[in-house]
Amino acid sequence: MDPEARQKGAMICPVCEAPVLEGDTYCEACGHALGAPACASCGAPAVDAEGYCERCGLRQPTGRDHAEIVLDGGAAAVTDKGLRRSRNEDAMALLGSGEAIVTVVCDGVGSSPRADEASAVAVETASAALARGLPQEEAFDLAGRAVAKLATSVNDAPASTYVAAVVERGRITLSWAGDTRAYWLPAPGQGSAIRHSALLTVDDAVETGEITAWLGADAVDVALHVRTLTPEEPGLLLVCSDGLWRYLDGYAFPSTGTPIEMAREMLRHALDSGGQDNVTIALIPLGVTHG
């Protein structure tokens, strides 16, 4: 744009700087939608519908970048986009429903389109179903249908892994598909650390790490795993995405603090270890008091 026009205060497109007229909806030169939200980094009103700034390319921060939930009674969950990802494609729910606590954690499959949408709709659908008292199998089926509806074709199919837990009267009911995991952390002895954990799920994955089961329109013959257990000793149920469990080899879990404090410490460990993926952690205590 010529300097004289700038001096007169003429309007310009924030992306290509071509002159635009007051009242224009789009820039005629580059097609940018005028009146778009401002970028959190460069300040240009150039954020597109997908959340990217068309000037500097930054993916705009969202409420999913970092979130925490704490229930009465201590159960807690935290999710974070990590250090290497532009968005958080994990999703989580932690609900108190009568005497039961429900948690669902889903990890959007990064190779699929709109993976963040897949995990979000799966969590929302399954957690609502479980909170209503529906069986694990029915909640999973409803979540699978909701994710499948996001697809325009089998070649454009958002996808997500899945793990859900219902804790009620000292009993844990788990279901899962993919490589999102659940662990049992026994309560530590006085002054000792939690050094041993029991993996409660089995990954649907091959040796290369590629998953073999997921939610999505392109999922074929996925068999939901369901497991029920009643721990004999106090401890905590840990449900997490691979953004945490990939860093658990040799890790001494925190042994003091509330569940949210312990979850934050686990998140710090994942970030300090590289934070290569989104991190989601849910902790539900059974028969143990933390403070």
PLY file of the C-alpha trace (Angstrom):
ply
format ascii 1.0
element vertex 291
property float x
property float y
property float z
element edge 290
property int vertex1
property int vertex2
end_header
0.00 0.00 0.00
1.38 3.43 -0.84
2.63 5.62 2.05
0.15 8.39 1.27
-2.78 6.05 1.76
-1.31 4.87 5.08
-1.00 8.44 6.27
-4.65 9.11 5.45
-5.63 6.20 7.71
-7.04 4.03 4.95
-7.97 0.49 5.98
-5.69 -2.35 4.95
-5.89 -6.14 5.02
-3.91 -7.45 8.05
-2.53 -10.35 5.99
-1.56 -8.95 2.56
-1.83 -5.21 3.37
-3.97 -4.52 0.31
-6.42 -1.62 0.69
-9.93 -2.57 1.81
-13.10 -0.55 2.19
-15.05 -0.04 5.37
-17.82 -2.63 5.48
-15.95 -5.19 3.36
-16.30 -8.76 4.65
-13.33 -10.22 2.76
-10.13 -8.85 1.29
-10.54 -8.88 -2.49
-6.81 -9.41 -2.96
-6.17 -12.46 -0.77
-9.59 -13.58 0.43
-8.88 -13.10 4.15
-12.01 -12.75 6.28
-11.94 -9.25 7.73
-12.91 -8.73 11.35
-11.22 -11.97 12.43
-10.00 -12.37 16.04
-6.63 -10.89 16.95
-3.58 -13.15 17.21
-2.22 -13.69 20.72
1.33 -13.34 19.37
1.52 -10.71 16.62
-1.75 -8.93 17.35
-3.00 -9.01 13.78
-6.76 -9.59 13.37
-5.97 -12.57 11.19
-6.97 -15.74 13.07
-8.78 -18.16 10.76
-11.60 -20.59 11.57
-9.09 -23.34 12.42
-7.45 -21.16 15.07
-4.25 -20.30 13.16
-2.95 -16.77 12.57
-2.73 -16.19 8.82
0.07 -13.68 9.34
2.50 -15.38 11.75
1.13 -18.95 11.70
0.67 -19.32 15.46
-1.95 -21.80 16.66
-3.97 -19.78 19.15
-4.10 -20.96 22.77
-7.38 -22.53 23.91
-8.94 -23.64 27.17
-7.65 -27.14 26.40
-3.99 -26.15 26.46
-4.01 -26.67 30.22
-6.97 -27.62 32.42
-7.51 -29.07 35.88
-10.46 -30.69 37.67
-10.77 -31.39 41.40
-13.76 -33.17 42.91
-14.99 -33.11 46.49
-13.31 -36.10 48.10
-10.01 -35.50 46.36
-10.19 -37.11 42.92
-8.37 -34.88 40.43
-7.31 -34.63 36.82
-5.00 -32.44 34.76
-4.35 -32.15 31.03
-1.66 -30.18 29.20
-0.62 -29.81 25.57
3.02 -30.52 26.43
6.06 -28.83 24.91
6.12 -30.07 21.32
2.50 -30.03 20.17
0.66 -26.98 18.83
-2.63 -28.11 20.34
-3.97 -30.51 22.96
-5.58 -33.48 21.24
-6.19 -35.25 24.56
-9.54 -34.82 26.30
-10.70 -35.78 29.78
-13.73 -35.90 32.04
-13.90 -36.44 35.80
-17.40 -36.55 37.25
-18.96 -37.33 40.59
-22.26 -39.13 40.04
-23.97 -40.15 43.27
-21.67 -42.63 44.99
-19.66 -43.18 41.81
-16.73 -41.34 40.25
-16.45 -41.48 36.48
-13.37 -40.63 34.45
-12.81 -40.87 30.70
-9.53 -40.07 28.96
-9.18 -40.07 25.18
-6.12 -39.33 23.05
-6.84 -38.09 19.54
-4.93 -40.10 16.94
-2.41 -37.62 15.55
-2.40 -39.11 12.05
-6.14 -38.53 11.69
-7.84 -35.22 10.79
-9.42 -33.14 13.58
-8.15 -35.50 16.25
-8.94 -32.96 18.97
-12.61 -33.04 17.95
-12.64 -36.84 18.06
-11.29 -37.04 21.60
-13.58 -34.26 22.84
-16.80 -35.77 21.51
-15.82 -39.25 22.72
-15.18 -38.00 26.25
-18.34 -35.91 26.37
-20.54 -38.74 25.10
-19.07 -41.60 27.13
-18.82 -39.71 30.43
-22.45 -38.58 30.20
-23.55 -42.16 29.49
-21.54 -43.63 32.36
-22.78 -40.93 34.75
-26.33 -42.03 33.87
-25.42 -45.56 34.92
-25.19 -47.10 31.47
-22.86 -50.13 31.05
-19.31 -49.67 29.80
-20.12 -51.36 26.49
-23.05 -49.06 25.76
-21.08 -45.93 26.65
-18.28 -47.04 24.31
-20.74 -47.75 21.51
-22.34 -44.31 21.87
-18.92 -42.65 21.88
-17.89 -44.59 18.78
-20.99 -43.48 16.92
-20.42 -39.86 17.91
-16.82 -39.93 16.64
-17.85 -41.70 13.42
-20.34 -38.92 12.67
-17.45 -36.45 12.42
-16.13 -38.18 9.29
-16.98 -37.10 5.77
-15.64 -40.43 4.49
-13.44 -43.30 5.66
-10.54 -41.34 4.19
-11.42 -38.31 6.34
-12.12 -39.98 9.66
-11.17 -38.35 12.98
-10.03 -40.98 15.48
-9.27 -41.37 19.17
-8.12 -43.91 21.72
-10.32 -44.54 24.76
-10.20 -45.51 28.40
-12.98 -45.15 30.96
-13.26 -45.98 34.65
-16.15 -46.08 37.09
-15.19 -46.25 40.77
-17.99 -47.16 43.15
-18.00 -48.66 46.66
-14.36 -49.67 46.39
-14.79 -51.41 43.04
-13.20 -50.29 39.77
-14.72 -51.04 36.37
-12.42 -50.27 33.46
-12.88 -50.32 29.69
-10.45 -49.37 26.96
-9.41 -49.50 23.31
-6.03 -48.30 22.08
-2.98 -47.40 24.15
-4.37 -45.02 26.78
-3.70 -46.71 30.11
-4.78 -47.27 33.71
-2.52 -48.17 36.65
-3.01 -49.10 40.28
-0.74 -47.24 42.70
-0.71 -48.86 46.15
-0.61 -46.47 49.09
2.99 -46.08 50.32
4.17 -47.07 53.75
5.01 -44.38 56.27
7.76 -42.16 54.85
8.28 -44.27 51.73
7.69 -43.51 48.07
5.35 -45.23 45.62
7.89 -47.15 43.58
5.75 -49.92 42.18
2.65 -49.67 40.04
0.44 -52.30 38.46
-0.61 -51.80 34.84
-4.32 -52.60 34.62
-4.77 -52.31 30.86
-3.19 -54.00 27.83
-2.28 -51.82 24.85
-3.94 -52.47 21.52
-0.68 -51.93 19.63
2.01 -53.73 17.65
5.72 -53.74 18.50
6.33 -50.58 16.48
3.88 -48.74 18.73
1.20 -48.38 16.06
-2.22 -48.82 17.64
-4.63 -51.47 16.38
-7.88 -50.26 17.97
-9.52 -46.86 18.14
-12.79 -44.96 17.85
-13.60 -43.63 14.39
-15.47 -44.25 11.14
-12.48 -46.25 9.86
-12.26 -48.50 12.95
-12.91 -52.14 12.06
-13.89 -54.96 14.44
-12.77 -53.12 17.58
-13.35 -55.25 20.67
-13.74 -53.24 23.86
-11.73 -54.56 26.82
-13.64 -54.55 30.11
-12.16 -55.37 33.51
-13.55 -55.18 37.05
-11.40 -55.32 40.16
-11.71 -54.68 43.89
-8.38 -53.59 45.39
-7.66 -55.20 48.75
-5.43 -52.35 49.94
-5.76 -48.55 49.81
-4.26 -46.77 46.82
-4.96 -44.64 43.79
-6.29 -45.37 40.34
-4.19 -43.58 37.71
-5.62 -43.11 34.22
-3.31 -41.44 31.72
-2.39 -40.85 28.11
0.93 -41.87 26.58
2.22 -38.35 27.20
2.82 -39.55 30.76
3.30 -43.30 30.60
6.13 -43.16 28.06
8.18 -41.54 30.86
7.31 -43.91 33.71
10.19 -46.39 33.46
12.09 -46.12 36.73
9.90 -43.28 37.93
9.18 -42.96 41.67
5.63 -41.66 41.95
5.00 -38.87 44.47
3.88 -40.30 47.81
2.60 -37.20 49.59
0.17 -34.44 48.80
-3.37 -34.33 47.52
-4.27 -36.06 44.23
-4.13 -32.75 42.34
-0.69 -32.02 43.79
0.46 -35.50 42.81
-1.00 -35.09 39.30
0.83 -31.78 38.89
4.08 -33.42 39.99
3.59 -36.20 37.42
2.92 -33.57 34.76
6.15 -31.76 35.71
8.02 -35.06 35.35
6.58 -35.58 31.85
7.48 -32.03 30.79
10.96 -32.23 32.32
11.47 -35.52 30.45
10.75 -33.90 27.11
7.01 -33.27 26.96
6.87 -34.67 23.44
3.13 -35.34 23.51
-0.03 -34.10 25.17
-0.27 -35.21 28.80
-3.45 -36.19 30.64
-3.57 -37.60 34.18
-6.55 -38.57 36.35
-6.09 -39.79 39.93
-8.87 -41.33 42.03
-8.05 -42.35 45.63
-9.61 -45.47 47.15
-9.44 -45.95 50.90
-6.58 -43.51 51.36
-6.48 -40.01 52.80
-4.07 -37.46 51.35
-3.10 -34.12 52.78
0 1
1 2
2 3
3 4
4 5
5 6
6 7
7 8
8 9
9 10
10 11
11 12
12 13
13 14
14 15
15 16
16 17
17 18
18 19
19 20
20 21
21 22
22 23
23 24
24 25
25 26
26 27
27 28
28 29
29 30
30 31
31 32
32 33
33 34
34 35
35 36
36 37
37 38
38 39
39 40
40 41
41 42
42 43
43 44
44 45
45 46
46 47
47 48
48 49
49 50
50 51
51 52
52 53
53 54
54 55
55 56
56 57
57 58
58 59
59 60
60 61
61 62
62 63
63 64
64 65
65 66
66 67
67 68
68 69
69 70
70 71
71 72
72 73
73 74
74 75
75 76
76 77
77 78
78 79
79 80
80 81
81 82
82 83
83 84
84 85
85 86
86 87
87 88
88 89
89 90
90 91
91 92
92 93
93 94
94 95
95 96
96 97
97 98
98 99
99 100
100 101
101 102
102 103
103 104
104 105
105 106
106 107
107 108
108 109
109 110
110 111
111 112
112 113
113 114
114 115
115 116
116 117
117 118
118 119
119 120
120 121
121 122
122 123
123 124
124 125
125 126
126 127
127 128
128 129
129 130
130 131
131 132
132 133
133 134
134 135
135 136
136 137
137 138
138 139
139 140
140 141
141 142
142 143
143 144
144 145
145 146
146 147
147 148
148 149
149 150
150 151
151 152
152 153
153 154
154 155
155 156
156 157
157 158
158 159
159 160
160 161
161 162
162 163
163 164
164 165
165 166
166 167
167 168
168 169
169 170
170 171
171 172
172 173
173 174
174 175
175 176
176 177
177 178
178 179
179 180
180 181
181 182
182 183
183 184
184 185
185 186
186 187
187 188
188 189
189 190
190 191
191 192
192 193
193 194
194 195
195 196
196 197
197 198
198 199
199 200
200 201
201 202
202 203
203 204
204 205
205 206
206 207
207 208
208 209
209 210
210 211
211 212
212 213
213 214
214 215
215 216
216 217
217 218
218 219
219 220
220 221
221 222
222 223
223 224
224 225
225 226
226 227
227 228
228 229
229 230
230 231
231 232
232 233
233 234
234 235
235 236
236 237
237 238
238 239
239 240
240 241
241 242
242 243
243 244
244 245
245 246
246 247
247 248
248 249
249 250
250 251
251 252
252 253
253 254
254 255
255 256
256 257
257 258
258 259
259 260
260 261
261 262
262 263
263 264
264 265
265 266
266 267
267 268
268 269
269 270
270 271
271 272
272 273
273 274
274 275
275 276
276 277
277 278
278 279
279 280
280 281
281 282
282 283
283 284
284 285
285 286
286 287
287 288
288 289
289 290
